[in-house]
Amino acid sequence: MTEPDWDLMHPVQKLGAFKVSHAAWPHMRAQPYGRILNVASTAIYGNFGQANYASAKSGLIGFTRTLATKGARYGIQANLIAHWPGLA
């Protein structure tokens, strides 16, 4: 994988989630109520040729957990959907 291929995924997957959450956060905190939902993929468990995508989606796990921890005191919940391979 080339470095440009690596760099391609991170702005799309992580920066997008950050920008939306960052824009909504002050409004949710002022209410105080809010819900953030991020989406991962089975790539977080490892897919051939998708190290960039898996890394970016895995970063969303830590990001979402941090938002959940920080948001709890403000009535803001953050969750992540990730399908476990082999489950229907």
C-alpha positions in Angstrom: 0.0 0.0 0.0 1.3 3.4 -0.8 1.3 6.3 1.6 -1.2 8.3 -0.5 -3.5 5.3 -0.4 -3.1 5.2 3.4 -3.7 8.9 3.7 -6.9 8.7 1.5 -9.0 6.9 4.1 -8.3 8.8 7.3 -9.8 12.2 6.3 -12.9 10.5 4.9 -13.6 8.2 7.8 -12.3 10.0 10.9 -12.3 13.6 10.0 -15.9 13.4 8.7 -17.1 11.9 12.0 -15.2 14.6 13.9 -16.5 17.5 12.0 -20.2 16.4 12.3 -19.8 15.7 16.0 -17.9 18.9 16.6 -20.6 21.0 14.9 -23.4 19.3 16.8 -21.8 19.1 20.2 -22.5 22.6 21.5 -26.2 22.3 20.5 -26.5 18.9 22.2 -24.7 20.2 25.3 -26.9 23.2 25.6 -30.1 21.1 25.5 -28.7 19.0 27.5 -29.5 16.0 25.3 -28.0 14.3 22.2 -27.2 11.2 20.3 -24.2 10.4 18.2 -24.0 7.2 16.1 -20.9 6.2 14.2 -20.5 3.2 12.0 -17.6 0.8 11.7 -17.3 -2.2 9.5 -16.1 -5.8 9.5 -12.8 -4.4 8.2 -11.9 -3.6 11.8 -11.2 -7.4 12.2 -8.8 -7.4 9.3 -9.4 -7.6 5.6 -6.7 -8.3 3.0 -5.5 -5.1 1.4 -7.6 -2.8 3.6 -5.1 -1.7 6.3 -5.9 1.9 5.7 -9.7 1.4 5.9 -9.4 -0.9 8.9 -7.2 1.6 10.7 -9.5 4.5 10.0 -12.6 2.6 11.2 -10.8 1.3 14.3 -10.0 4.9 15.1 -13.7 5.6 15.2 -14.0 3.1 18.1 -11.8 5.1 20.4 -13.3 8.4 19.2 -16.8 7.2 19.9 -15.9 5.8 23.3 -14.3 9.1 24.2 -17.4 11.0 23.1 -19.5 8.7 25.2 -17.4 9.2 28.3 -17.2 13.0 27.9 -20.9 13.3 26.9 -22.4 11.3 29.7 -22.3 14.3 32.1 -24.2 16.4 29.5 -26.9 13.9 28.6 -25.1 13.0 25.3 -24.8 9.4 24.3 -22.4 8.1 21.7 -22.6 4.7 20.2 -20.9 2.8 17.4 -22.4 0.1 15.2 -19.9 -2.7 14.2 -21.0 -6.1 12.8 -19.3 -9.1 14.4 -18.3 -11.6 11.6 -20.3 -14.7 11.7 -23.4 -13.2 13.4 -26.6 -12.7 11.5 
